[in-house]
Amino acid sequence: QLYHGPVLTEGATSDAEQYTYSAVWLLFGVALLAAGIALRSLPLRIASAAVV
């Protein structure tokens, strides 16, 4: 509701909204990488590469 108000299907996706989605996915990928390093988990590190 931050970008579209009460009706989420109205209006185009703004640049700010797209950048927010990108930043969240990047942070998720970095968190996966950090967890993979901390836990010495190859699958988590591979998942990080797939997300980022």
Protein Blocks (a to p, Z undefined) as FASTA:
>chain_A
ZZnojblkgocddfklmmmmmmmmmmmmmmmmmmmmmnopaklmmmmmmmZZ
